[in-house]
Amino acid sequence: MNINYLLNSGFLIRDEKILLVFDDFEDPAGIIDAAYDKGDFDRLYIFATHAHFDHFGTHIRAYAPKVTRYIFSSDIKRTKRVKIFPSPKITYMKRYVEWQDDAIKVRSFDSTDVGIAFHVELPTGRKIFHAGDFNWWHWDDDTPDNIELADKAFKRQMKRLDGLEADIAFFPVDGRLGIWQEAGPKDFVARTKVKSFVAMHRVDYPRWEPSPAFLSAAKNIPIWSPATPGEGRIFDGENFLEATD
């Protein structure tokens, strides 16, 4: 699979002739435009995990002529921004539901913020998990009650994710959380069966260097922490390789 980082939690994934776009709110390097104009794909699916400005941008309306399906969290349906999109091409998903066509199968999971997380199975059998804003959002300056609620919400959702299988998992490692930035990701990799891990939601923070505790929990799976828009990798099933033109 070829993967390009767009910005924040945005990624383009190519698996043979299928393109998947997740949470494209901005694409400073023009990665999607280039792939769209090249046109060497059979299917194009564009996902948005929720309506926050840094996950859902209306510029993705421009790709509608070649889009196979827009797959949006149901909260986006309530926004004014979605009215410019062709409604027959949109599927809205609530938490814990499934949608599929003759190429991909999508399952949704709950978030600990707004919207949902996506699990996508491709015709090749490869599986992708994109967490959206699901994370252990532990803010030290929050109230004790809110901290407790956030902790419980994360742990409750992780019970549903125990044993989840994915070839690539995209998950927030948010630098704003300070010493807590690895808490959610570490629990996630320890309790799932993901074969690789990509850090996201790190705008304005340097490239993340995993701690020894995280690496131990991750069981030596390959890890990629993109920092520059347009940065690309090829995942060969075992490692992230440098992508070259």
ZAVO-764992 format. One line per field, with one value per atom (N, C-alpha, C): residue number from 1; atom name; residue in three letters; x, y, z. Coordinates in pm, whole numbers. Layout:
% residues N
resi [NUM;...] .
name [CA;...] .
resn [ALA;...] .
px [X;...] .
py [Y;...] .
pz [Z;...] .
//
This chain:
% residues 245
resi [1;1;1;2;2;2;3;3;3;4;4;4;5;5;5;6;6;6;7;7;7;8;8;8;9;9;9;10;10;10;11;11;11;12;12;12;13;13;13;14;14;14;15;15;15;16;16;16;17;17;17;18;18;18;19;19;19;20;20;20;21;21;21;22;22;22;23;23;23;24;24;24;25;25;25;26;26;26;27;27;27;28;28;28;29;29;29;30;30;30;31;31;31;32;32;32;33;33;33;34;34;34;35;35;35;36;36;36;37;37;37;38;38;38;39;39;39;40;40;40;41;41;41;42;42;42;43;43;43;44;44;44;45;45;45;46;46;46;47;47;47;48;48;48;49;49;49;50;50;50;51;51;51;52;52;52;53;53;53;54;54;54;55;55;55;56;56;56;57;57;57;58;58;58;59;59;59;60;60;60;61;61;61;62;62;62;63;63;63;64;64;64;65;65;65;66;66;66;67;67;67;68;68;68;69;69;69;70;70;70;71;71;71;72;72;72;73;73;73;74;74;74;75;75;75;76;76;76;77;77;77;78;78;78;79;79;79;80;80;80;81;81;81;82;82;82;83;83;83;84;84;84;85;85;85;86;86;86;87;87;87;88;88;88;89;89;89;90;90;90;91;91;91;92;92;92;93;93;93;94;94;94;95;95;95;96;96;96;97;97;97;98;98;98;99;99;99;100;100;100;101;101;101;102;102;102;103;103;103;104;104;104;105;105;105;106;106;106;107;107;107;108;108;108;109;109;109;110;110;110;111;111;111;112;112;112;113;113;113;114;114;114;115;115;115;116;116;116;117;117;117;118;118;118;119;119;119;120;120;120;121;121;121;122;122;122;123;123;123;124;124;124;125;125;125;126;126;126;127;127;127;128;128;128;129;129;129;130;130;130;131;131;131;132;132;132;133;133;133;134;134;134;135;135;135;136;136;136;137;137;137;138;138;138;139;139;139;140;140;140;141;141;141;142;142;142;143;143;143;144;144;144;145;145;145;146;146;146;147;147;147;148;148;148;149;149;149;150;150;150;151;151;151;152;152;152;153;153;153;154;154;154;155;155;155;156;156;156;157;157;157;158;158;158;159;159;159;160;160;160;161;161;161;162;162;162;163;163;163;164;164;164;165;165;165;166;166;166;167;167;167;168;168;168;169;169;169;170;170;170;171;171;171;172;172;172;173;173;173;174;174;174;175;175;175;176;176;176;177;177;177;178;178;178;179;179;179;180;180;180;181;181;181;182;182;182;183;183;183;184;184;184;185;185;185;186;186;186;187;187;187;188;188;188;189;189;189;190;190;190;191;191;191;192;192;192;193;193;193;194;194;194;195;195;195;196;196;196;197;197;197;198;198;198;199;199;199;200;200;200;201;201;201;202;202;202;203;203;203;204;204;204;205;205;205;206;206;206;207;207;207;208;208;208;209;209;209;210;210;210;211;211;211;212;212;212;213;213;213;214;214;214;215;215;215;216;216;216;217;217;217;218;218;218;219;219;219;220;220;220;221;221;221;222;222;222;223;223;223;224;224;224;225;225;225;226;226;226;227;227;227;228;228;228;229;229;229;230;230;230;231;231;231;232;232;232;233;233;233;234;234;234;235;235;235;236;236;236;237;237;237;238;238;238;239;239;239;240;240;240;241;241;241;242;242;242;243;243;243;244;244;244;245;245;245] .
name [N;CA;C;N;CA;C;N;CA;C;N;CA;C;N;CA;C;N;CA;C;N;CA;C;N;CA;C;N;CA;C;N;CA;C;N;CA;C;N;CA;C;N;CA;C;N;CA;C;N;CA;C;N;CA;C;N;CA;C;N;CA;C;N;CA;C;N;CA;C;N;CA;C;N;CA;C;N;CA;C;N;CA;C;N;CA;C;N;CA;C;N;CA;C;N;CA;C;N;CA;C;N;CA;C;N;CA;C;N;CA;C;N;CA;C;N;CA;C;N;CA;C;N;CA;C;N;CA;C;N;CA;C;N;CA;C;N;CA;C;N;CA;C;N;CA;C;N;CA;C;N;CA;C;N;CA;C;N;CA;C;N;CA;C;N;CA;C;N;CA;C;N;CA;C;N;CA;C;N;CA;C;N;CA;C;N;CA;C;N;CA;C;N;CA;C;N;CA;C;N;CA;C;N;CA;C;N;CA;C;N;CA;C;N;CA;C;N;CA;C;N;CA;C;N;CA;C;N;CA;C;N;CA;C;N;CA;C;N;CA;C;N;CA;C;N;CA;C;N;CA;C;N;CA;C;N;CA;C;N;CA;C;N;CA;C;N;CA;C;N;CA;C;N;CA;C;N;CA;C;N;CA;C;N;CA;C;N;CA;C;N;CA;C;N;CA;C;N;CA;C;N;CA;C;N;CA;C;N;CA;C;N;CA;C;N;CA;C;N;CA;C;N;CA;C;N;CA;C;N;CA;C;N;CA;C;N;CA;C;N;CA;C;N;CA;C;N;CA;C;N;CA;C;N;CA;C;N;CA;C;N;CA;C;N;CA;C;N;CA;C;N;CA;C;N;CA;C;N;CA;C;N;CA;C;N;CA;C;N;CA;C;N;CA;C;N;CA;C;N;CA;C;N;CA;C;N;CA;C;N;CA;C;N;CA;C;N;CA;C;N;CA;C;N;CA;C;N;CA;C;N;CA;C;N;CA;C;N;CA;C;N;CA;C;N;CA;C;N;CA;C;N;CA;C;N;CA;C;N;CA;C;N;CA;C;N;CA;C;N;CA;C;N;CA;C;N;CA;C;N;CA;C;N;CA;C;N;CA;C;N;CA;C;N;CA;C;N;CA;C;N;CA;C;N;CA;C;N;CA;C;N;CA;C;N;CA;C;N;CA;C;N;CA;C;N;CA;C;N;CA;C;N;CA;C;N;CA;C;N;CA;C;N;CA;C;N;CA;C;N;CA;C;N;CA;C;N;CA;C;N;CA;C;N;CA;C;N;CA;C;N;CA;C;N;CA;C;N;CA;C;N;CA;C;N;CA;C;N;CA;C;N;CA;C;N;CA;C;N;CA;C;N;CA;C;N;CA;C;N;CA;C;N;CA;C;N;CA;C;N;CA;C;N;CA;C;N;CA;C;N;CA;C;N;CA;C;N;CA;C;N;CA;C;N;CA;C;N;CA;C;N;CA;C;N;CA;C;N;CA;C;N;CA;C;N;CA;C;N;CA;C;N;CA;C;N;CA;C;N;CA;C;N;CA;C;N;CA;C;N;CA;C;N;CA;C;N;CA;C;N;CA;C;N;CA;C;N;CA;C;N;CA;C;N;CA;C;N;CA;C;N;CA;C;N;CA;C;N;CA;C;N;CA;C;N;CA;C;N;CA;C;N;CA;C;N;CA;C;N;CA;C;N;CA;C;N;CA;C;N;CA;C;N;CA;C;N;CA;C;N;CA;C;N;CA;C;N;CA;C;N;CA;C;N;CA;C;N;CA;C;N;CA;C;N;CA;C;N;CA;C;N;CA;C;N;CA;C;N;CA;C;N;CA;C;N;CA;C;N;CA;C;N;CA;C;N;CA;C;N;CA;C;N;CA;C;N;CA;C;N;CA;C;N;CA;C;N;CA;C;N;CA;C;N;CA;C] .
resn [MET;MET;MET;ASN;ASN;ASN;ILE;ILE;ILE;ASN;ASN;ASN;TYR;TYR;TYR;LEU;LEU;LEU;LEU;LEU;LEU;ASN;ASN;ASN;SER;SER;SER;GLY;GLY;GLY;PHE;PHE;PHE;LEU;LEU;LEU;ILE;ILE;ILE;ARG;ARG;ARG;ASP;ASP;ASP;GLU;GLU;GLU;LYS;LYS;LYS;ILE;ILE;ILE;LEU;LEU;LEU;LEU;LEU;LEU;VAL;VAL;VAL;PHE;PHE;PHE;ASP;ASP;ASP;ASP;ASP;ASP;PHE;PHE;PHE;GLU;GLU;GLU;ASP;ASP;ASP;PRO;PRO;PRO;ALA;ALA;ALA;GLY;GLY;GLY;ILE;ILE;ILE;ILE;ILE;ILE;ASP;ASP;ASP;ALA;ALA;ALA;ALA;ALA;ALA;TYR;TYR;TYR;ASP;ASP;ASP;LYS;LYS;LYS;GLY;GLY;GLY;ASP;ASP;ASP;PHE;PHE;PHE;ASP;ASP;ASP;ARG;ARG;ARG;LEU;LEU;LEU;TYR;TYR;TYR;ILE;ILE;ILE;PHE;PHE;PHE;ALA;ALA;ALA;THR;THR;THR;HIS;HIS;HIS;ALA;ALA;ALA;HIS;HIS;HIS;PHE;PHE;PHE;ASP;ASP;ASP;HIS;HIS;HIS;PHE;PHE;PHE;GLY;GLY;GLY;THR;THR;THR;HIS;HIS;HIS;ILE;ILE;ILE;ARG;ARG;ARG;ALA;ALA;ALA;TYR;TYR;TYR;ALA;ALA;ALA;PRO;PRO;PRO;LYS;LYS;LYS;VAL;VAL;VAL;THR;THR;THR;ARG;ARG;ARG;TYR;TYR;TYR;ILE;ILE;ILE;PHE;PHE;PHE;SER;SER;SER;SER;SER;SER;ASP;ASP;ASP;ILE;ILE;ILE;LYS;LYS;LYS;ARG;ARG;ARG;THR;THR;THR;LYS;LYS;LYS;ARG;ARG;ARG;VAL;VAL;VAL;LYS;LYS;LYS;ILE;ILE;ILE;PHE;PHE;PHE;PRO;PRO;PRO;SER;SER;SER;PRO;PRO;PRO;LYS;LYS;LYS;ILE;ILE;ILE;THR;THR;THR;TYR;TYR;TYR;MET;MET;MET;LYS;LYS;LYS;ARG;ARG;ARG;TYR;TYR;TYR;VAL;VAL;VAL;GLU;GLU;GLU;TRP;TRP;TRP;GLN;GLN;GLN;ASP;ASP;ASP;ASP;ASP;ASP;ALA;ALA;ALA;ILE;ILE;ILE;LYS;LYS;LYS;VAL;VAL;VAL;ARG;ARG;ARG;SER;SER;SER;PHE;PHE;PHE;ASP;ASP;ASP;SER;SER;SER;THR;THR;THR;ASP;ASP;ASP;VAL;VAL;VAL;GLY;GLY;GLY;ILE;ILE;ILE;ALA;ALA;ALA;PHE;PHE;PHE;HIS;HIS;HIS;VAL;VAL;VAL;GLU;GLU;GLU;LEU;LEU;LEU;PRO;PRO;PRO;THR;THR;THR;GLY;GLY;GLY;ARG;ARG;ARG;LYS;LYS;LYS;ILE;ILE;ILE;PHE;PHE;PHE;HIS;HIS;HIS;ALA;ALA;ALA;GLY;GLY;GLY;ASP;ASP;ASP;PHE;PHE;PHE;ASN;ASN;ASN;TRP;TRP;TRP;TRP;TRP;TRP;HIS;HIS;HIS;TRP;TRP;TRP;ASP;ASP;ASP;ASP;ASP;ASP;ASP;ASP;ASP;THR;THR;THR;PRO;PRO;PRO;ASP;ASP;ASP;ASN;ASN;ASN;ILE;ILE;ILE;GLU;GLU;GLU;LEU;LEU;LEU;ALA;ALA;ALA;ASP;ASP;ASP;LYS;LYS;LYS;ALA;ALA;ALA;PHE;PHE;PHE;LYS;LYS;LYS;ARG;ARG;ARG;GLN;GLN;GLN;MET;MET;MET;LYS;LYS;LYS;ARG;ARG;ARG;LEU;LEU;LEU;ASP;ASP;ASP;GLY;GLY;GLY;LEU;LEU;LEU;GLU;GLU;GLU;ALA;ALA;ALA;ASP;ASP;ASP;ILE;ILE;ILE;ALA;ALA;ALA;PHE;PHE;PHE;PHE;PHE;PHE;PRO;PRO;PRO;VAL;VAL;VAL;ASP;ASP;ASP;GLY;GLY;GLY;ARG;ARG;ARG;LEU;LEU;LEU;GLY;GLY;GLY;ILE;ILE;ILE;TRP;TRP;TRP;GLN;GLN;GLN;GLU;GLU;GLU;ALA;ALA;ALA;GLY;GLY;GLY;PRO;PRO;PRO;LYS;LYS;LYS;ASP;ASP;ASP;PHE;PHE;PHE;VAL;VAL;VAL;ALA;ALA;ALA;ARG;ARG;ARG;THR;THR;THR;LYS;LYS;LYS;VAL;VAL;VAL;LYS;LYS;LYS;SER;SER;SER;PHE;PHE;PHE;VAL;VAL;VAL;ALA;ALA;ALA;MET;MET;MET;HIS;HIS;HIS;ARG;ARG;ARG;VAL;VAL;VAL;ASP;ASP;ASP;TYR;TYR;TYR;PRO;PRO;PRO;ARG;ARG;ARG;TRP;TRP;TRP;GLU;GLU;GLU;PRO;PRO;PRO;SER;SER;SER;PRO;PRO;PRO;ALA;ALA;ALA;PHE;PHE;PHE;LEU;LEU;LEU;SER;SER;SER;ALA;ALA;ALA;ALA;ALA;ALA;LYS;LYS;LYS;ASN;ASN;ASN;ILE;ILE;ILE;PRO;PRO;PRO;ILE;ILE;ILE;TRP;TRP;TRP;SER;SER;SER;PRO;PRO;PRO;ALA;ALA;ALA;THR;THR;THR;PRO;PRO;PRO;GLY;GLY;GLY;GLU;GLU;GLU;GLY;GLY;GLY;ARG;ARG;ARG;ILE;ILE;ILE;PHE;PHE;PHE;ASP;ASP;ASP;GLY;GLY;GLY;GLU;GLU;GLU;ASN;ASN;ASN;PHE;PHE;PHE;LEU;LEU;LEU;GLU;GLU;GLU;ALA;ALA;ALA;THR;THR;THR;ASP;ASP;ASP] .
px [84;0;87;52;119;39;109;43;109;28;79;8;87;35;-12;-132;-187;-162;-233;-213;-300;-252;-324;-358;-484;-523;-558;-512;-544;-443;-492;-405;-471;-386;-426;-362;-442;-393;-429;-331;-355;-330;-430;-416;-456;-355;-376;-453;-574;-646;-751;-743;-839;-768;-830;-780;-875;-817;-893;-837;-924;-883;-952;-873;-929;-904;-1009;-1002;-917;-947;-874;-937;-884;-933;-843;-715;-621;-519;-471;-372;-268;-180;-85;5;37;127;54;-78;-153;-153;-145;-136;-264;-379;-505;-529;-503;-519;-436;-312;-223;-276;-320;-372;-501;-585;-713;-690;-599;-572;-506;-422;-356;-459;-555;-670;-648;-535;-507;-563;-692;-758;-897;-949;-1083;-1188;-1147;-1240;-1174;-1257;-1211;-1315;-1272;-1359;-1301;-1386;-1342;-1418;-1342;-1397;-1377;-1473;-1458;-1513;-1429;-1469;-1562;-1557;-1649;-1636;-1719;-1734;-1634;-1547;-1449;-1371;-1338;-1276;-1146;-1073;-944;-956;-1078;-1101;-1191;-1267;-1364;-1356;-1308;-1297;-1386;-1453;-1548;-1480;-1348;-1279;-1288;-1316;-1326;-1451;-1538;-1652;-1602;-1487;-1435;-1407;-1390;-1358;-1482;-1599;-1725;-1740;-1696;-1717;-1655;-1545;-1479;-1491;-1562;-1577;-1674;-1631;-1720;-1821;-1768;-1855;-1788;-1867;-1828;-1886;-1802;-1849;-1821;-1928;-1918;-1983;-1926;-1992;-2126;-2223;-2359;-2369;-2275;-2283;-2264;-2196;-2173;-2304;-2400;-2529;-2600;-2568;-2634;-2565;-2457;-2384;-2435;-2417;-2451;-2350;-2227;-2121;-2149;-2219;-2239;-2343;-2415;-2522;-2468;-2340;-2283;-2245;-2249;-2210;-2328;-2301;-2408;-2462;-2581;-2633;-2643;-2669;-2675;-2542;-2434;-2303;-2256;-2339;-2298;-2362;-2280;-2330;-2293;-2393;-2369;-2369;-2272;-2262;-2267;-2350;-2350;-2248;-2234;-2140;-2194;-2104;-2133;-2228;-2204;-2281;-2184;-2238;-2157;-2215;-2127;-2166;-2069;-2117;-2027;-2085;-1995;-2035;-1963;-1942;-1878;-1726;-1672;-1526;-1477;-1539;-1489;-1599;-1554;-1645;-1600;-1694;-1662;-1740;-1671;-1735;-1703;-1797;-1774;-1767;-1687;-1675;-1698;-1722;-1748;-1618;-1633;-1520;-1531;-1423;-1428;-1433;-1457;-1481;-1608;-1601;-1716;-1698;-1810;-1804;-1770;-1697;-1671;-1529;-1492;-1369;-1410;-1320;-1348;-1255;-1313;-1235;-1275;-1177;-1206;-1133;-1207;-1148;-1153;-1038;-1022;-1031;-1048;-1057;-934;-818;-695;-692;-790;-791;-722;-657;-591;-694;-656;-749;-684;-765;-718;-809;-747;-823;-781;-879;-853;-935;-867;-932;-1010;-991;-1053;-1003;-1095;-1055;-1075;-1083;-1086;-949;-947;-821;-852;-750;-760;-726;-829;-808;-797;-680;-654;-583;-658;-603;-578;-455;-420;-491;-525;-591;-744;-796;-941;-988;-1119;-1174;-1161;-1152;-1144;-1261;-1381;-1497;-1482;-1436;-1419;-1308;-1202;-1095;-1145;-1224;-1279;-1372;-1456;-1547;-1470;-1364;-1283;-1213;-1162;-1096;-1193;-1313;-1413;-1458;-1473;-1516;-1414;-1287;-1183;-1179;-1183;-1175;-1297;-1413;-1535;-1525;-1475;-1462;-1353;-1246;-1138;-1186;-1287;-1342;-1397;-1453;-1505;-1393;-1278;-1167;-1068;-1087;-997;-984;-861;-838;-860;-890;-912;-791;-818;-711;-705;-586;-567;-422;-403;-266;-202;-281;-232;-335;-289;-375;-325;-415;-385;-449;-367;-415;-352;-429;-373;-262;-154;-49;-29;-119;-133;-38;54;155;99;-22;-83;-110;-115;-144;-21;93;213;250;267;308;201;81;-29;-45;41;20;28;100;114;16;-61;-148;-248;-322;-420;-357;-259;-194;-131;-70;-4;-105;-218;-321;-380;-397;-453;-365;-235;-149;-131;-140;-122;-241;-359;-481;-540;-479;-526;-421;-456;-364;-332;-284;-247;-103;-78;53;145;92;174;96;166;105;152;56;89;34;121;81;18;-84;-149;-196;-259;-310;-194;-87;34;78;-15;22;93;204;284;369;374;461;565;684;790;756;834;816;824;727;718;821;892;986;927;883;817;906;847;921;946;1043;1063;938;856;732;635;627;537;588;719;775;754;762;738;593;501;358;325;397;370;426;503;553;630;712;804;736;611;550;612;614;670;584;651;586;631;536;567;500;579;527;553;460;483;480;558;564;549;578;577;466;375;270;326;265;310;405;456;547;482;558;500;578;508;568;497;567;509;512;398;393;388;491;501;450;383;333;422;544;639;706;725;795;738;766;738;865;854;967;953;1065;1062;996;903;837;912;939;1010;923;943;865;908] .
py [-120;0;125;221;350;449;523;615;752;856;992;1069;1145;1232;1362;1405;1531;1641;1634;1725;1679;1696;1662;1513;1476;1335;1292;1368;1341;1254;1153;1061;1016;989;919;782;679;541;481;423;351;203;122;-23;-76;-107;-143;-31;-56;47;121;107;174;285;403;515;540;556;592;723;819;947;962;992;1009;1151;1215;1342;1448;1470;1570;1707;1782;1919;2019;1984;2063;1969;2005;1921;2014;2071;2172;2124;1995;1942;1904;1916;1884;1737;1651;1507;1452;1493;1441;1494;1622;1679;1601;1571;1499;1359;1288;1153;1156;1255;1268;1298;1390;1428;1314;1238;1124;1020;995;913;764;713;570;489;506;432;391;286;238;288;306;348;458;554;660;677;650;665;775;869;979;971;959;942;1070;1100;1207;1155;1152;1093;1182;1313;1404;1544;1635;1766;1871;1843;1944;1996;2125;2189;2122;2063;2003;1856;1814;1678;1676;1781;1784;1918;1914;2035;2027;2136;2132;2126;2149;2140;2000;1898;1762;1745;1846;1844;1843;1901;1911;1774;1672;1539;1455;1513;1439;1366;1422;1351;1211;1191;1060;985;1043;978;861;746;632;652;698;720;814;910;985;910;880;808;897;954;1056;1009;1057;1041;1112;1059;1114;1257;1302;1440;1541;1500;1590;1623;1533;1555;1679;1720;1835;1968;1963;2087;2152;2282;2353;2323;2294;2272;2154;2053;1932;1953;2062;2085;2101;2134;2151;2017;1908;1778;1709;1622;1546;1438;1458;1368;1222;1190;1049;974;1050;986;977;1018;1019;905;838;746;803;819;866;744;741;627;673;606;623;525;525;433;290;195;52;4;51;1;-43;-108;-154;-103;-82;-49;-118;-168;-228;-217;-222;-235;-357;-363;-481;-476;-373;-361;-354;-272;-253;-278;-306;-322;-228;-150;-48;-75;-73;-78;51;98;219;186;265;255;393;397;524;602;730;817;862;914;977;1128;1174;1316;1322;1375;1382;1279;1225;1139;996;935;792;761;634;579;479;459;369;248;132;12;-32;-38;-65;-191;-282;-403;-392;-415;-399;-533;-532;-657;-747;-687;-765;-835;-805;-859;-769;-664;-571;-489;-453;-382;-257;-151;-21;28;81;146;291;381;525;570;616;644;773;862;994;1063;1110;1173;1080;949;856;853;879;879;888;872;894;1041;1126;1270;1311;1295;1327;1462;1566;1702;1735;1763;1790;1912;2008;2130;2118;2001;1980;1952;1952;1923;1774;1737;1595;1514;1572;1501;1474;1575;1558;1458;1462;1365;1223;1206;1073;1026;1117;1082;1043;1118;1088;953;926;798;681;695;589;569;679;670;595;626;557;408;376;236;157;221;155;120;214;189;86;85;-11;-154;-173;-309;-359;-269;-307;-328;-268;-277;-387;-453;-562;-664;-692;-793;-746;-617;-565;-594;-637;-665;-558;-510;-413;-419;-402;-396;-263;-156;-23;46;103;180;323;418;561;608;668;697;827;912;1037;1015;1089;1100;1251;1312;1457;1519;1601;1662;1755;1804;1895;1824;1691;1615;1597;1644;1635;1491;1464;1330;1225;1269;1176;1144;1197;1180;1034;951;810;718;771;685;608;679;613;522;574;489;363;376;260;152;192;95;33;114;66;-42;-17;-116;-241;-225;-341;-436;-383;-463;-501;-455;-489;-573;-615;-693;-616;-494;-412;-443;-442;-480;-362;-240;-120;-3;106;219;350;439;571;677;764;872;986;1049;1161;1264;1372;1480;1550;1581;1637;1769;1844;1970;2061;2123;2216;2145;2013;1939;1863;1845;1774;1626;1563;1420;1344;1261;1187;1075;1067;958;870;750;663;632;629;596;445;401;257;185;251;189;166;264;246;134;134;32;-107;-120;-250;-293;-198;-230;-261;-197;-213;-342;-414;-546;-541;-437;-426;-407;-362;-334;-207;-192;-70;52;165;289;402;485;602;724;830;956;1065;1086;1187;1328;1416;1554;1656;1617;1710;1675;1770;1741;1686;1580;1515;1400;1389;1280;1145;1053;926;806;695;567;456;347;224;121;63;-42;-176;-256;-383;-502;-472;-577;-602;-551;-569;-440;-347;-223;-107;16;136;173;174;204;345;410;543;537;628;635;730;689;772;788;899;924;828] .
pz [0;0;0;-84;-87;-2;83;175;165;154;159;270;342;448;386;420;371;473;587;698;813;935;1057;1061;1030;1026;884;785;646;577;505;433;303;204;83;84;61;58;-77;-143;-268;-244;-274;-270;-407;-488;-627;-698;-748;-825;-741;-609;-521;-444;-443;-363;-248;-130;-10;43;69;126;261;365;499;548;598;671;602;476;397;417;515;534;463;447;368;308;191;121;60;143;95;-18;-23;-124;-253;-255;-376;-413;-313;-338;-403;-351;-404;-545;-567;-701;-803;-767;-860;-890;-787;-806;-887;-860;-930;-1078;-1106;-1245;-1322;-1255;-1320;-1361;-1275;-1310;-1322;-1275;-1290;-1173;-1148;-1040;-1088;-1028;-1061;-962;-837;-732;-649;-606;-517;-407;-285;-168;-80;-39;47;180;288;422;503;589;688;820;922;1050;1131;1108;1176;1117;1166;1101;1147;1242;1284;1163;1166;1050;1008;1105;1072;1030;997;946;823;802;693;621;497;417;294;259;147;10;4;-125;-185;-103;-156;-244;-246;-337;-482;-508;-646;-707;-625;-677;-709;-689;-704;-838;-952;-1078;-1082;-1010;-1012;-879;-784;-653;-664;-613;-605;-492;-376;-260;-163;-113;5;125;223;341;461;515;618;748;858;987;985;1058;1052;1105;1189;1238;1125;1017;905;833;841;775;828;950;1012;980;904;875;746;738;615;505;543;445;353;403;324;213;216;118;-24;-39;-173;-236;-158;-208;-277;-376;-441;-348;-294;-191;-235;-363;-401;-386;-377;-364;-219;-124;17;94;174;276;412;499;635;728;817;908;1053;1131;1275;1334;1464;1528;1523;1513;1520;1410;1289;1175;1066;962;851;719;624;488;394;282;185;45;-52;-191;-247;-376;-434;-426;-357;-346;-202;-119;17;120;241;354;465;517;617;745;857;988;1063;1141;1219;1367;1437;1582;1641;1770;1837;1854;1880;1910;2055;2110;2242;2227;2106;2079;1995;1876;1786;1675;1625;1508;1536;1441;1447;1404;1417;1360;1252;1154;1043;1042;1010;980;840;749;608;564;500;443;291;228;85;12;-121;-196;-181;-157;-138;-2;83;218;319;271;362;439;561;650;704;713;759;871;975;1083;1091;1083;1101;1220;1324;1452;1455;1356;1367;1494;1576;1703;1823;1798;1910;1976;2105;2178;2328;2407;2551;2575;2574;2585;2731;2786;2927;2933;2971;2980;3127;3161;3301;3359;3274;3324;3325;3298;3300;3442;3462;3594;3624;3752;3786;3730;3731;3679;3529;3454;3310;3277;3356;3337;3359;3463;3491;3380;3330;3221;3094;3063;2945;2960;3079;3104;3085;3139;3129;2984;2911;2771;2687;2708;2632;2666;2793;2834;2788;2786;2740;2591;2513;2370;2341;2419;2396;2416;2497;2513;2381;2300;2168;2066;2092;1998;2033;2145;2184;2070;2031;1929;1787;1766;1631;1542;1419;1324;1216;1188;1081;1035;904;852;886;881;917;1007;1117;1206;1212;1187;1198;1328;1416;1551;1602;1675;1726;1829;1810;1912;1929;2003;2007;2108;2058;2143;2250;2231;2330;2462;2458;2579;2669;2623;2706;2740;2869;2911;2883;2851;2824;2675;2590;2446;2401;2475;2436;2509;2602;2684;2599;2515;2430;2326;2250;2151;2211;2328;2389;2427;2484;2519;2393;2290;2163;2100;2087;2021;2106;2239;2327;2319;2289;2297;2161;2055;1921;1849;1727;1644;1518;1536;1421;1382;1250;1199;1177;1185;1175;1233;1261;1333;1271;1242;1188;1284;1330;1420;1341;1400;1332;1436;1386;1472;1544;1466;1526;1461;1404;1340;1440;1396;1477;1583;1579;1670;1590;1647;1574;1555;1472;1448;1580;1606;1732;1736;1847;1872;1981;1947;2046;2165;2283;2405;2410;2493;2510;2557;2641;2690;2575;2484;2370;2279;2251;2164;2220;2351;2414;2397;2416;2400;2255;2162;2019;1961;2039;1998;1866;1852;1738;1603;1600;1471;1413;1280;1220;1254;1273;1315;1223;1185;1103;1164;1183;1235;1132;1037;934;990;927;974;862;739;627;529;497;401;270;221;98;122;242;275;247;189;150;198;213;248;172;153;100;212;243;344;272;290;217;298;409;496;616;608;718;761;668;699;619;668;591;513;383;297;242;216;157;22;-4;-133;-224;-346;-442;-566;-637;-760;-870] .
//
